[in-house]
Amino acid sequence: MASFVDRAVIKIKAGNGGNGCVSFHREKFVLNGGPDGGDGGVGGDIILVADHNLHTLLDFRYHAKYEADNGENGSAQNCTGKSAEALTIRVPVGAIVRNNETSEVVADMFEPDQKRVLLHGGRGGLGNQHFATPTRQAPNFAKPGIKTQWHEFVLELKTIADVGLVGFPNVGKSSILSVVSAARPKIANYHFTTLTPNLGIVSHQGQDFAIADIPGLIENASEGAGLGFSFLRHVERTRLLIHVVDVSGSEGRDPVEDFHTINEELRRYGQLDTRPQIIAANKMDLPGAEENLPRLREAAGELPVFPVSAATRQGFDALLNRAVQLLSTLPPPQRYEESAIMEEPLLSGFEVTKQDGVYIVTGNSIAHLIASVNFDDGDSLRWFHRTLKRSGIIDALRQAGAQEGDEVHIDDMAFDFVE
């Protein structure tokens, strides 16, 4: 199925917080009303929802940018701006989300209808009512809302199944899936007939479990050969592997070499060879199978080998009996540890550097600080200077060597340093 996509890169931005309002109470017969500027609303969050009706990340190839609405600005009469609605993004069950910069897993959408807040919207700015004091009764400034940033994430779809069928192309994995379950995958006598994982439900001995036909692996699949990465990621969540081997060697390959090659690729990809494994020696109906079976058993060591034939539908009871027995003793499927929800930077963190005699203050909070100041208002400038002192910027400038009258750049504003 060409429309199957199991990896996509998307850009996401939560909503900005609304700005606080500068306003003063105006009413008939009230000459000097106090400040009544309302706060800005909160920007929209980004929320992921696991949808069991989705089976591919194809939609994210065509729609790769998502932006939540901004919070509304505050207004007069102490009216707070309306907060924005959250933006919901639906992903298939089994998708994980990584921060593209750090590769950390920030969301593992493991269960149907699971929700995860990926990004929080920016907080609204405070209106001028909050800055009134006994000595500053008419503050002519307010705070802007927190401005959010674009973030890039990688979506990866990892099939959630109890059992995974692995092996070389054209060894009969899809045929086995059609025998043991009601799934009807495409079956043909050529390599890579299966290009996407096929899922089926097996009912055996009163037990039900999900089984996935993982597309065929080849040598160096762990390094991306063929479609190795795309295939191997779907093995990661399986609890048990059924390693399908063409024991007849019908394509001219040696079944023992096939067995070792696939296990080596599983090991190199991420120690997947340590996953509980049983071997299905398929194509027992073909010439050469009986002669090769003892050699395969010897190579497998303690791993159980079950001779089967998907063509004649024989040998599967014993195979499924062992699968059910092992599944009853194995832990639940792997879940990824999620990193903390990403927060937008607040008023903290700065750096002072000197270039060509000019002292430059930079940091994730500086632009927000500058946007909070009304440079035409004396009260606002005094608040700005006090904030520079409280945050340690003045002391940092002194330590960097700033003297009276030196030029200081903060964001896009230029000032003279004054002790």
N, C-alpha and C positions, 0 to 999 in steps of 0.2 A: 504494500500500500504506500504509494509515493507521498501521500499527505501526512505520513507519520513523522513527527518531529519530536525528539526527546531532549533537545538542548536549545536554549534561546537566551539572548542577552537583552535586557530591557533597562530603560532609564525611568526613574520614578521621582516625583517631587511631591511632598506634602504641601498643604496650603499655607500661605503666609498668615501670620496674625494681623488683625486689623489695627490701625493706628489709634492711639488715644486722641481725644478731642480737646482743643483749647476753646473754651466757651465761658461766658459769664451770664449770670442770671439777669434777665431783662423783664421787667414787669412795671406796669403803670404805678406811679407813686413810689417806686423803689429806685432810688438814684444809683446806688452802688451795690448791685447784687454780687454775691460771691461767685467763685468759680463753680461751674456745673458741667464741665466736660466729661463725657462718659468714656468708658474703657472700650478698647477694640475687641472684636470677637475672636475666637480661637479658629485657626485654620483647620481645614479638613484633614483627618488622618488617612493613612493608606492601610486598608485591611485586606488580608488574603483569606479566601475561603476555599476549602477543598471540595470540589464538585465531582461526585462519582459518575456523572454523565459525560465528563471530559476524559479523553484518552490520549491526547496528543498536545504538544505545545505549538501546533501550527499557527494558531491565531496570533501568537507573539512574534512571529516572523513578519507579519503585516502591520501589526500595531505594537510598536516597541517603546512608545513614550506615554507615560501616564502622569497626570498632574491633577491634584485635588484642588477644590475651590479655596479661595482666600476668605478669611474672616472679614466681616464688614467693619468699617471704621466706627468709632464711637461718635455720639452726637450730643447736642445740647440737652439740658434738663436731665443730666445724669443718665442718659440712655446708653446702655451698652450695645455695641454692634452685634449683629446676629452671627453666631458661630456657624461655620460651614459644615455641610454634611460630609461624612466620611466617604471616600472613594473605595468601592469594593472591587477587588480583582479576583476572578475565579480561576483556579488552577486545578489540574488533575490530581486525584488522590495518589500519593507517592512522590509528588514533586518536592524537591528541596530547593531552597533559595540561598545562594551564597553572595556575600559582599564581594564584588569583583576586584576590589583593591586588596582586601586581606585574605580572601578565600574562606573566611569564616562562614559557617552555616548559621544563618539568622532565622530560618524557619524550616521546619520539617513537617510538611502537610501529610501526615500519616493516616489520618482517619477521615471518613466522609463527614462533611459539614463542620470540620475543624476550622476555627477562626484564629487568626494571628495578626495583631497590630504590628505592621512592619515599620511604619514611620509615624511619628506624632506630628500633628499640625503645629505651627508656630503659635506661641501664646500672644494674646492681645496686649497692646501697649496700654499704659495707664493714662487716664485723662488728667487734666490739670487740677481737678478737685483733690487729687491725692497729694499735691505739692504745696497746698496752703498751710501756712504756719502763722503763729501770732504776729511775727514780724514780716511775713511775706503773704499778704492777704489776697493778692491778685497775681498768681503765677501765670505768666504768659507763655508757658511751654508745656508740652506733654511728651509721652514716650511713644515711639513707633512700635509696631508689633514686631515679633521675631520673624526675620526673613529666613525661609528654609532654602535648602540647597538641592540640586539634582544629585541623585545617587544612582550608581550603576550596579545591577544585580545580574547574576547568572542563574537561570532556572534549569534544573536537571530533573528529568523524569526517570525514576527508578522503580521498575515494576515491583509490586508487592505480591509475592506468591510464596507458598510454603515450600514448594519443590520447584527446582529449575532443571530443565533438560539441557545438557551441554554436550558438545562434541563437534567433530569436523562437519563441514557441509555435506549434505546428501548421505548421512549415516542413518536417517530414518526417524529423526526426532519428531517431525510433524506427523508422520504416520503413527508413531506411538501415542502422541497426544490424541489423535482421532480414535485410537482404539480404547484408551482408558477413560476418555471423557466424551462429552457431547460436542466438543469443539470440532469445527470443520475447517482447519487451515488449508491453504493452498498446498497441494502435493504434486511434485513433478520430479523427473529424473534429471535434474541439473543443479549445479551449485547455486547457493544463495537464492533458492526458490523463496525461502522465508527471509524477509527483510526487516520485519518488525516482530517483537515478542507477541506470541499468541497465548491467551489465557484460557484455561478450561477448569472445570470443577470435577473432581474425582469423588465418587461415592463408593466406599469399600468397607465392608465389615461394620456398617452403621456409622462410619466416620466420613466427613467431607473435608477435602483440602483443595487448595488452589494449586494448579500446576502451570508452569510457564514454559513454552517452547522458545528457548533462547536461540536467535539466529546463529548459524554455524561460525565457529572460530577457525582461525588459521594460525600458522606459526608466526610469531612476533605480533600477535594481536594486542598484547599488553603494551606494545609501543605504537599502536595505532594502525598496524598493517591491516589491510582490508577495511573493515568497519569495526575494528577491535574495541575501541573505546566505547562506541555506541552500543555494542553488544554486551561487553563485560559489566557496564554499570548496572545492567538489569539482573546480574547475578548477586549483587551485593546484599540484597535484603532477603534472599532465599535462606530457608533454614536447613534444607537438605538438597544435595545435588544428585541427580541421576545421570551418570556419565554414560552416554550412548556411544558404543563402539561398533563399527562394521567389522564383525569378527570374521567375516568371509574374505575380507580384503578384495572385494569385488571391483574396486577402482584402482587396483595395483599398489595400494599402500599397505604397509604392515600394521595390523591392529595393535600390536604391542608398542610400536613407535608412536602411533596415533595417541594411545593412552598416555604415554610419557609426555608427549608434546603438549597436549591440552592441559595436563596438570602443571607443567612448567609455566604456561601462560597464566593460569590461575594464580600460581604462586607469585609471579612477577608483578601482576596487577595489584596485589594487595593481600597476600597470604590467603587467597580464597581456596587454595588446595587443602587447607586445614578444615574447611567446612565439611561436616559429615557427608559421606559420599557412598553410593552404591553403584554398581556397574551393570548396565544392560547390554549384554552381548547380543546385538541385533543381527538379523539376516541369517539366522541359523538354518534356514531352508535352502541356502545357497551352497554350492560346492566349496570346499575348503574350510567351512566354518568348524566342523567337528575336529579337524586337525589343528586349527589355531586356538581352539578353546582352552586346552591345557596350558599353552604358553601364556595366554592372557591371565588365567588364574594365578600362575606363578608370578607374573609381573605385578599383579594387584596386591599380592601379599595377604594382609588380613582383611582387605576390603572384599565384601561379598560380591560375587559375580553371578548374574542370573541370565541364562541363555533364553532368548526370546525371539519371536518372529512376528513383526508387525504385519507382514503379508498374510500369514496364516492365523494370526491372532492367538498364538500359543505362548505359554510361559509367563503370562502377566499376573496370575494369581499370586505366585510366590513373590514376585517383585513388589506388588502392592502390599502384600502382608508385611514385608519388611519395612516398607515406607511408612505404613501406619504405625508399626511398632516403634520405629525411631522417632517419628514426629511426636508421639506421646511423651517422650522423654526430653525433647529439645526445648530450649528457651524460646520465647516469642521472637518475632522478627526484629531486626536491628532498628533502633531509632537513633537519630543523630542528636547530640547535645547542642542546644540552640544558644547562640550568643544573646546578650541583652538587647532589648529594643534600642534602636539607634535614636539618640537625642540630638537635636540641633545645638550647636555651641551657644552658650550664654555669655554674659559679661564676665569673662575670665580669660586670662592668658594673653600676654603681650610680649613684644620684644623690642628693644631699643638698639638701633644700629647708627653708625655715623658714616656718611658718604659726602665727600667734598665739603667738609665743614658743616654739613646739615645733619641734625639729629632726626631720625625717622622712627616713629612708633608704629609698629604693625602688630596684628593679631586678629583672631577671629571675632573679637568683640568691638574692635575699634570703630568700624563703620556704623554699628548700631549705636555706639555712644555718641558719635558726631551727629547722627540723625536725630538724637534726643534733644539737641540744643537749639534754642532760638538765639542766634548771635546778635539780634537787634534788641534783645531784652537784657537788662542788667542783672535781674534776679536769675535768669537762666544761665548767664555767664558765670555768676558766682557759684551756682549749683554745679556747673561743669568743672570749675576749678577745685571745688571740694571733692568731687568724684575722682579727679585725677590724683588728689592727695590720698584719699581712702584706698584707692586701688593700687597704690605704690608706684604710679607712673612718674610722679615728680621725683621721688627718691631714686628711681632707676635712671632718670635723666641726669641727676646730680652725680651718681656713681659712674655714669658713662663719660663725665667730664663737662657737661653743659654748664655754661657760665651765663651771667646776666646779659641779656640781649642777643644770645645765640638763636639762630633760626631753628625752629622745630616744626616738622611736618607730621600731622596726625590725619590719616586718611588723605583727603584732598584739600585739607585746610593747612595754612601756614601761620605760625605764631612766633612771637619773640618770647624766649624763656625769661620769666620773671620770678625772682626768689620771693 
